Amino acid sequence: MKDERIIVGQINGVFGVKGWVKVFSHTEPRDNIINYSPWWLNIQGEWKPFDVLDGQTQQGGKAVVALLKGIEDREVARSFMGAQISITPDQLDALRDDDVYYWRDLMGCEVINQDDVLLGTVTELVETGAHDVLRVVDQAQSTTILIPYVFDVYIEEISLEDKRIYVHWDLEEEVDETNQEG
């Protein structure tokens, strides 16, 4: 899609008097957001590009600050507080490994187990301390299954062309009962 945006952060403050902005970054690690330019800022419902002139981490890597072209003082920077930051898909680096995927590409994939049973569709990926987890929702059954994103244990194959993820998962393993109706 031509106008597709990937939200990578939000401006959440100002830094200093020369127009630097504080950024809440969704990238991992946090300072990866500085590597993308331009940033597209959502200003009153309209996406506008801003070149990143400089950026760095503060407070031991916990905070990210950036200087954007056209934002030259604290008061102008303050007017951008709350603006979402996005990039376009063509700004993403090409993936080098076969078993590495962008989360955005896994969203909406059908999940099929070893018995050829459709378990549902990926609606979210959850980051946990040990490993990431696929949230798979079956709308017809009103169920949610959480499947660890671990290759060669639970994840057998991913076909982005078919929008399918093949898993080793028995239906009895874990169903989130709080999400069932009935």
KEPA-628816 format. One record per residue (C-alpha): residue number from 1; residue in three letters; chain; x, y, z. Coordinates in steps of 0.02 Angstrom, whole numbers, plus 50000, padded with zeros to 5 digits. Example, Ala and Ser with C-alpha at 12.3 -4.5 7.8 and 13.67 -1.06 7.14 Angstrom:
2
<rec pos="1" code="Ala" unit="A" c1="50615" c2="49775" c3="50390"/>
<rec pos="2" code="Ser" unit="A" c1="50684" c2="49947" c3="50357"/>
END
This chain:
182
<rec pos="1" code="Met" unit="A" c1="50000" c2="50000" c3="50000"/>
<rec pos="2" code="Lys" unit="A" c1="50066" c2="50170" c3="49951"/>
<rec pos="3" code="Asp" unit="A" c1="50008" c2="50261" c3="50108"/>
<rec pos="4" code="Glu" unit="A" c1="50046" c2="50121" c3="50232"/>
<rec pos="5" code="Arg" unit="A" c1="50125" c2="50182" c3="50393"/>
<rec pos="6" code="Ile" unit="A" c1="50218" c2="50086" c3="50527"/>
<rec pos="7" code="Ile" unit="A" c1="50204" c2="50172" c3="50695"/>
<rec pos="8" code="Val" unit="A" c1="50376" c2="50172" c3="50777"/>
<rec pos="9" code="Gly" unit="A" c1="50353" c2="50296" c3="50918"/>
<rec pos="10" code="Gln" unit="A" c1="50281" c2="50457" c3="50984"/>
<rec pos="11" code="Ile" unit="A" c1="50348" c2="50627" c3="51034"/>
<rec pos="12" code="Asn" unit="A" c1="50320" c2="50642" c3="51220"/>
<rec pos="13" code="Gly" unit="A" c1="50419" c2="50794" c3="51275"/>
<rec pos="14" code="Val" unit="A" c1="50548" c2="50925" c3="51237"/>
<rec pos="15" code="Phe" unit="A" c1="50735" c2="50923" c3="51276"/>
<rec pos="16" code="Gly" unit="A" c1="50837" c2="51082" c3="51296"/>
<rec pos="17" code="Val" unit="A" c1="50802" c2="51249" c3="51212"/>
<rec pos="18" code="Lys" unit="A" c1="50856" c2="51214" c3="51033"/>
<rec pos="19" code="Gly" unit="A" c1="50706" c2="51112" c3="50973"/>
<rec pos="20" code="Trp" unit="A" c1="50756" c2="50935" c3="51023"/>
<rec pos="21" code="Val" unit="A" c1="50611" c2="50819" c3="51059"/>
<rec pos="22" code="Lys" unit="A" c1="50598" c2="50673" c3="51181"/>
<rec pos="23" code="Val" unit="A" c1="50535" c2="50515" c3="51099"/>
<rec pos="24" code="Phe" unit="A" c1="50446" c2="50360" c3="51161"/>
<rec pos="25" code="Ser" unit="A" c1="50515" c2="50228" c3="51043"/>
<rec pos="26" code="His" unit="A" c1="50433" c2="50062" c3="50996"/>
<rec pos="27" code="Thr" unit="A" c1="50591" c2="50000" c3="50910"/>
<rec pos="28" code="Glu" unit="A" c1="50708" c2="49872" c3="50985"/>
<rec pos="29" code="Pro" unit="A" c1="50831" c2="49931" c3="51040"/>
<rec pos="30" code="Arg" unit="A" c1="50750" c2="50098" c3="51077"/>
<rec pos="31" code="Asp" unit="A" c1="50879" c2="50204" c3="50987"/>
<rec pos="32" code="Asn" unit="A" c1="50850" c2="50114" c3="50821"/>
<rec pos="33" code="Ile" unit="A" c1="50716" c2="50244" c3="50788"/>
<rec pos="34" code="Ile" unit="A" c1="50855" c2="50371" c3="50757"/>
<rec pos="35" code="Asn" unit="A" c1="50914" c2="50270" c3="50606"/>
<rec pos="36" code="Tyr" unit="A" c1="50754" c2="50304" c3="50509"/>
<rec pos="37" code="Ser" unit="A" c1="50735" c2="50466" c3="50412"/>
<rec pos="38" code="Pro" unit="A" c1="50621" c2="50545" c3="50371"/>
<rec pos="39" code="Trp" unit="A" c1="50499" c2="50523" c3="50513"/>
<rec pos="40" code="Trp" unit="A" c1="50319" c2="50549" c3="50466"/>
<rec pos="41" code="Leu" unit="A" c1="50230" c2="50644" c3="50606"/>
<rec pos="42" code="Asn" unit="A" c1="50042" c2="50641" c3="50625"/>
<rec pos="43" code="Ile" unit="A" c1="49998" c2="50823" c3="50649"/>
<rec pos="44" code="Gln" unit="A" c1="49812" c2="50855" c3="50668"/>
<rec pos="45" code="Gly" unit="A" c1="49770" c2="50700" c3="50567"/>
<rec pos="46" code="Glu" unit="A" c1="49892" c2="50733" c3="50425"/>
<rec pos="47" code="Trp" unit="A" c1="50059" c2="50643" c3="50401"/>
<rec pos="48" code="Lys" unit="A" c1="50205" c2="50761" c3="50368"/>
<rec pos="49" code="Pro" unit="A" c1="50387" c2="50711" c3="50339"/>
<rec pos="50" code="Phe" unit="A" c1="50530" c2="50777" c3="50447"/>
<rec pos="51" code="Asp" unit="A" c1="50713" c2="50735" c3="50418"/>
<rec pos="52" code="Val" unit="A" c1="50807" c2="50674" c3="50571"/>
<rec pos="53" code="Leu" unit="A" c1="50961" c2="50785" c3="50589"/>
<rec pos="54" code="Asp" unit="A" c1="51030" c2="50708" c3="50749"/>
<rec pos="55" code="Gly" unit="A" c1="50982" c2="50592" c3="50889"/>
<rec pos="56" code="Gln" unit="A" c1="51049" c2="50507" c3="51043"/>
<rec pos="57" code="Thr" unit="A" c1="51002" c2="50411" c3="51199"/>
<rec pos="58" code="Gln" unit="A" c1="50993" c2="50490" c3="51370"/>
<rec pos="59" code="Gln" unit="A" c1="50980" c2="50424" c3="51549"/>
<rec pos="60" code="Gly" unit="A" c1="51079" c2="50265" c3="51518"/>
<rec pos="61" code="Gly" unit="A" c1="50987" c2="50219" c3="51359"/>
<rec pos="62" code="Lys" unit="A" c1="50812" c2="50237" c3="51431"/>
<rec pos="63" code="Ala" unit="A" c1="50764" c2="50397" c3="51339"/>
<rec pos="64" code="Val" unit="A" c1="50787" c2="50447" c3="51158"/>
<rec pos="65" code="Val" unit="A" c1="50801" c2="50627" c3="51099"/>
<rec pos="66" code="Ala" unit="A" c1="50807" c2="50691" c3="50922"/>
<rec pos="67" code="Leu" unit="A" c1="50828" c2="50850" c3="50822"/>
<rec pos="68" code="Leu" unit="A" c1="50714" c2="50866" c3="50671"/>
<rec pos="69" code="Lys" unit="A" c1="50735" c2="50983" c3="50523"/>
<rec pos="70" code="Gly" unit="A" c1="50619" c2="51132" c3="50539"/>
<rec pos="71" code="Ile" unit="A" c1="50599" c2="51121" c3="50728"/>
<rec pos="72" code="Glu" unit="A" c1="50721" c2="51250" c3="50793"/>
<rec pos="73" code="Asp" unit="A" c1="50663" c2="51302" c3="50966"/>
<rec pos="74" code="Arg" unit="A" c1="50581" c2="51234" c3="51122"/>
<rec pos="75" code="Glu" unit="A" c1="50410" c2="51312" c3="51091"/>
<rec pos="76" code="Val" unit="A" c1="50396" c2="51242" c3="50915"/>
<rec pos="77" code="Ala" unit="A" c1="50452" c2="51072" c3="50981"/>
<rec pos="78" code="Arg" unit="A" c1="50320" c2="51082" c3="51118"/>
<rec pos="79" code="Ser" unit="A" c1="50184" c2="51098" c3="50985"/>
<rec pos="80" code="Phe" unit="A" c1="50232" c2="50924" c3="50921"/>
<rec pos="81" code="Met" unit="A" c1="50204" c2="50836" c3="51088"/>
<rec pos="82" code="Gly" unit="A" c1="50090" c2="50686" c3="51068"/>
<rec pos="83" code="Ala" unit="A" c1="50124" c2="50669" c3="50881"/>
<rec pos="84" code="Gln" unit="A" c1="50141" c2="50489" c3="50823"/>
<rec pos="85" code="Ile" unit="A" c1="50299" c2="50445" c3="50728"/>
<rec pos="86" code="Ser" unit="A" c1="50288" c2="50327" c3="50580"/>
<rec pos="87" code="Ile" unit="A" c1="50397" c2="50263" c3="50440"/>
<rec pos="88" code="Thr" unit="A" c1="50350" c2="50182" c3="50275"/>
<rec pos="89" code="Pro" unit="A" c1="50380" c2="49996" c3="50240"/>
<rec pos="90" code="Asp" unit="A" c1="50518" c2="50036" c3="50113"/>
<rec pos="91" code="Gln" unit="A" c1="50621" c2="50112" c3="50255"/>
<rec pos="92" code="Leu" unit="A" c1="50636" c2="49943" c3="50342"/>
<rec pos="93" code="Asp" unit="A" c1="50797" c2="49846" c3="50320"/>
<rec pos="94" code="Ala" unit="A" c1="50789" c2="49686" c3="50218"/>
<rec pos="95" code="Leu" unit="A" c1="50790" c2="49534" c3="50331"/>
<rec pos="96" code="Arg" unit="A" c1="50944" c2="49424" c3="50310"/>
<rec pos="97" code="Asp" unit="A" c1="50889" c2="49264" c3="50397"/>
<rec pos="98" code="Asp" unit="A" c1="50757" c2="49145" c3="50332"/>
<rec pos="99" code="Asp" unit="A" c1="50674" c2="49121" c3="50502"/>
<rec pos="100" code="Val" unit="A" c1="50664" c2="49306" c3="50547"/>
<rec pos="101" code="Tyr" unit="A" c1="50506" c2="49404" c3="50513"/>
<rec pos="102" code="Tyr" unit="A" c1="50437" c2="49575" c3="50550"/>
<rec pos="103" code="Trp" unit="A" c1="50292" c2="49560" c3="50671"/>
<rec pos="104" code="Arg" unit="A" c1="50184" c2="49663" c3="50554"/>
<rec pos="105" code="Asp" unit="A" c1="50201" c2="49525" c3="50422"/>
<rec pos="106" code="Leu" unit="A" c1="50136" c2="49392" c3="50542"/>
<rec pos="107" code="Met" unit="A" c1="49978" c2="49488" c3="50589"/>
<rec pos="108" code="Gly" unit="A" c1="49825" c2="49415" c3="50505"/>
<rec pos="109" code="Cys" unit="A" c1="49908" c2="49249" c3="50463"/>
<rec pos="110" code="Glu" unit="A" c1="49802" c2="49092" c3="50484"/>
<rec pos="111" code="Val" unit="A" c1="49874" c2="48968" c3="50609"/>
<rec pos="112" code="Ile" unit="A" c1="49858" c2="48784" c3="50566"/>
<rec pos="113" code="Asn" unit="A" c1="49914" c2="48641" c3="50677"/>
<rec pos="114" code="Gln" unit="A" c1="49993" c2="48472" c3="50637"/>
<rec pos="115" code="Asp" unit="A" c1="49819" c2="48393" c3="50619"/>
<rec pos="116" code="Asp" unit="A" c1="49774" c2="48520" c3="50484"/>
<rec pos="117" code="Val" unit="A" c1="49654" c2="48609" c3="50602"/>
<rec pos="118" code="Leu" unit="A" c1="49633" c2="48797" c3="50581"/>
<rec pos="119" code="Leu" unit="A" c1="49664" c2="48868" c3="50755"/>
<rec pos="120" code="Gly" unit="A" c1="49627" c2="49049" c3="50710"/>
<rec pos="121" code="Thr" unit="A" c1="49714" c2="49207" c3="50654"/>
<rec pos="122" code="Val" unit="A" c1="49861" c2="49300" c3="50730"/>
<rec pos="123" code="Thr" unit="A" c1="49794" c2="49460" c3="50807"/>
<rec pos="124" code="Glu" unit="A" c1="49944" c2="49511" c3="50912"/>
<rec pos="125" code="Leu" unit="A" c1="50121" c2="49465" c3="50959"/>
<rec pos="126" code="Val" unit="A" c1="50163" c2="49484" c3="51142"/>
<rec pos="127" code="Glu" unit="A" c1="50339" c2="49514" c3="51202"/>
<rec pos="128" code="Thr" unit="A" c1="50381" c2="49418" c3="51360"/>
<rec pos="129" code="Gly" unit="A" c1="50543" c2="49397" c3="51454"/>
<rec pos="130" code="Ala" unit="A" c1="50580" c2="49222" c3="51390"/>
<rec pos="131" code="His" unit="A" c1="50511" c2="49228" c3="51212"/>
<rec pos="132" code="Asp" unit="A" c1="50377" c2="49310" c3="51107"/>
<rec pos="133" code="Val" unit="A" c1="50201" c2="49238" c3="51101"/>
<rec pos="134" code="Leu" unit="A" c1="50072" c2="49232" c3="50960"/>
<rec pos="135" code="Arg" unit="A" c1="49895" c2="49278" c3="51011"/>
<rec pos="136" code="Val" unit="A" c1="49783" c2="49173" c3="50899"/>
<rec pos="137" code="Val" unit="A" c1="49598" c2="49212" c3="50896"/>
<rec pos="138" code="Asp" unit="A" c1="49462" c2="49099" c3="50826"/>
<rec pos="139" code="Gln" unit="A" c1="49313" c2="49215" c3="50802"/>
<rec pos="140" code="Ala" unit="A" c1="49192" c2="49072" c3="50765"/>
<rec pos="141" code="Gln" unit="A" c1="49234" c2="48982" c3="50928"/>
<rec pos="142" code="Ser" unit="A" c1="49264" c2="49142" c3="51029"/>
<rec pos="143" code="Thr" unit="A" c1="49430" c2="49072" c3="51090"/>
<rec pos="144" code="Thr" unit="A" c1="49605" c2="49140" c3="51110"/>
<rec pos="145" code="Ile" unit="A" c1="49760" c2="49031" c3="51107"/>
<rec pos="146" code="Leu" unit="A" c1="49932" c2="49091" c3="51160"/>
<rec pos="147" code="Ile" unit="A" c1="50069" c2="49000" c3="51066"/>
<rec pos="148" code="Pro" unit="A" c1="50254" c2="49028" c3="51108"/>
<rec pos="149" code="Tyr" unit="A" c1="50349" c2="49092" c3="50956"/>
<rec pos="150" code="Val" unit="A" c1="50484" c2="48958" c3="50966"/>
<rec pos="151" code="Phe" unit="A" c1="50543" c2="48877" c3="50805"/>
<rec pos="152" code="Asp" unit="A" c1="50563" c2="48689" c3="50796"/>
<rec pos="153" code="Val" unit="A" c1="50461" c2="48671" c3="50955"/>
<rec pos="154" code="Tyr" unit="A" c1="50295" c2="48755" c3="50917"/>
<rec pos="155" code="Ile" unit="A" c1="50324" c2="48850" c3="50754"/>
<rec pos="156" code="Glu" unit="A" c1="50353" c2="48728" c3="50611"/>
<rec pos="157" code="Glu" unit="A" c1="50341" c2="48838" c3="50457"/>
<rec pos="158" code="Ile" unit="A" c1="50289" c2="49012" c3="50404"/>
<rec pos="159" code="Ser" unit="A" c1="50224" c2="49049" c3="50230"/>
<rec pos="160" code="Leu" unit="A" c1="50202" c2="49235" c3="50208"/>
<rec pos="161" code="Glu" unit="A" c1="50146" c2="49207" c3="50028"/>
<rec pos="162" code="Asp" unit="A" c1="49997" c2="49104" c3="50091"/>
<rec pos="163" code="Lys" unit="A" c1="49979" c2="49206" c3="50253"/>
<rec pos="164" code="Arg" unit="A" c1="49991" c2="49044" c3="50353"/>
<rec pos="165" code="Ile" unit="A" c1="50089" c2="48987" c3="50504"/>
<rec pos="166" code="Tyr" unit="A" c1="50103" c2="48799" c3="50533"/>
<rec pos="167" code="Val" unit="A" c1="50122" c2="48750" c3="50716"/>
<rec pos="168" code="His" unit="A" c1="50140" c2="48597" c3="50825"/>
<rec pos="169" code="Trp" unit="A" c1="49998" c2="48629" c3="50946"/>
<rec pos="170" code="Asp" unit="A" c1="49865" c2="48516" c3="51020"/>
<rec pos="171" code="Leu" unit="A" c1="49697" c2="48599" c3="51047"/>
<rec pos="172" code="Glu" unit="A" c1="49695" c2="48545" c3="51229"/>
<rec pos="173" code="Glu" unit="A" c1="49861" c2="48631" c3="51268"/>
<rec pos="174" code="Glu" unit="A" c1="49803" c2="48804" c3="51319"/>
<rec pos="175" code="Val" unit="A" c1="49646" c2="48900" c3="51283"/>
<rec pos="176" code="Asp" unit="A" c1="49616" c2="49066" c3="51369"/>
<rec pos="177" code="Glu" unit="A" c1="49452" c2="49025" c3="51456"/>
<rec pos="178" code="Thr" unit="A" c1="49419" c2="49207" c3="51501"/>
<rec pos="179" code="Asn" unit="A" c1="49392" c2="49244" c3="51319"/>
<rec pos="180" code="Gln" unit="A" c1="49261" c2="49109" c3="51287"/>
<rec pos="181" code="Glu" unit="A" c1="49077" c2="49148" c3="51279"/>
<rec pos="182" code="Gly" unit="A" c1="48945" c2="49025" c3="51329"/>
END
